[in-house]
C-alpha cells in the first residue's frame, strides 16, 4: 500500500483542481472552513456511488458545522457531471487525472485484487481543519457508513475546541 504522505497535525498539502461545476477549487481558498476531502476510485461503481450519495445526504449537516465536502477521483470532469446528474449528487467532485494530488495525500498506490497487483486509487478521506492542518485521516475506507463516521469525528473535534 502507499505510504501516507500526510500526518495528523501537519499542514495539509496544497492543491488546486478543476471541479465538475466548472470552478477551480484551491485549498488556500477554503481557509477558515473544515474540509472533508474524500478520494474514491471511480464514478458510477457501487461503492463509490454509495459513498457519494451518503455524503450528499449528510451535506446539510456538514455545512451547519462550517465544512465543505469534496470528492476526488481520476475520472474526467465529463464523467463527474454525468455521475452527479444521474445520482442527484450535491458534493463537489474534483478531477485529478494524473493523480498528483492523490499521491500527495497517500491516496494513490499499489492495490491487490484477485492476487494481482496494480496501481490505483486508495479509498481514503482527510479531514482538514480551518487552519489548513490535517485533523484526521482515514485509510482504506469502506464506503457504506463512512460519511456518518466522518461527521461523528467532526462533531468530536468541534466539541474539543
N, C-alpha and C positions, 0 to 999 in steps of 0.2 A: 504494500500500500504506500501511497505517497506520504512523505513526512510532512506534517503540517508546518507551514512557514509562519504560522501566527501563534501568539501566546496571549492568554488572558492577561489583561492589564497593560499590554503593549499597544502602541499606535496601530490601528488597522491600516493595511496597505491602501494607498490612494488608488482610485480608478475613475475613469470616465468611459461610459459605454452607451451605445445607442439603445433606446427603448422602443417598444412596439408602437407607442403612441406618437412617434416621430421626434421626441425630445432626446436630449443627451442628458444622462444622469451622472453627476460627479459627486463623489463622497464629500468633497470640500463644501459643496453647496447644501449639504444636509446637516451641517454643523448646528448643534442645538437640538437635534432630534435623535431619538433612538432609531436605529436602522436594523431591520431584520433582512439579512442577505442570505437567501437560500439558493443552493446550487442543485440542479436536477439534471438527469441525463438527457431526456428527450420529450418534446411536445407530443401530446396525444397517446402516450403509453399509459397503462393502467395506474401504476404507482405515481407517476408524475401528475396525472390528471387528478387523482385523489388528493395529493398534496396541494395542488394549486386551488382546487375547489375549497378545501378546508381553510387555507389562508384567506381566500376571498370571503368565505362565510364569517370569519373572525376579524376581517379588516376593520369594521367599525370599532371593535374593542381595542385593537392595536392603535387606531387613530385617537381614541379617547385618551390613551396613555402617551400621546405625542410620538408615536412610532410610524415609520413608513415601512412597507413590506416590498422587497424586490426579489423577484425570481430570476435566476440566471442560468442559461444553458448555451451550448454551442450552436443551437438552431438559428436560422436566419430570421430577420425581422418579419418577413412574409409569413413564415411558419408560425411565429409568435402571434401575429394578427389573426390568423385562421384559428389557432388554438384558443385564444382569448374569446373570439366571437362564438365559436362552437360551444364553449362551456360557460359563457357569461362571466368570464374572469375579470376581476377588477384590480388585481395586483399588477404592478408594473413589471413587465418582462424585459430583461436585458439580454442582448445578444453578444456573445464572446466567442466568435467562430474560431479564432486562433488560440483559444484557451489561455491567454496570457494572464488575465485576472484570476481565473480559476487556479492556475499554478501558484500565484502569489498567496492564495488563500488555502492551499493544500487540498483543493477540490479536483485536482486532475492527477491521475497516476495509474499505476498498474492495478488491474482488476482481474479476477478469475471467474470464469463461468464455464461450467461443464468441463473442468480440467484444463481449459485453455487460458493463457494469459494474454491480456491486451490492455492498451491504454484507453482510458475513458474518464468520464465524469464520476466523481465520488459524491454521492448524495450527502450533503452536509449543510450546516447552517451556522452563520456567525451573527451574533447579536453585538452591535456596536453602540456604545453609549454616546450621549450628546457631545462629549469632548473628543470623539473620534477614536476612542480606545476599545479594544476587544473586551466585552463584558462576559461573553460566554461563547463556547464553540462546541457544536455537536458534530461528531464524525460518524460516518457510515449510518446514516439515519434510516429508520423505517418510516415510510411515507404516512401511513394511516395513523392518525392521532398526534402527529408531530406538531402541527400548528398549535394545538392546545398545550403541549409541553413548553413551547416557546413562550406563549402568552403567560403561562404559570411562572416561568423563570423571570420574565419581565416584571410581573407583579411582585415576585420575591425581591428582586433587585430594587424596585421602586420603594418597597416597604423599608428597605435598609437605608435608603437615602435620608 
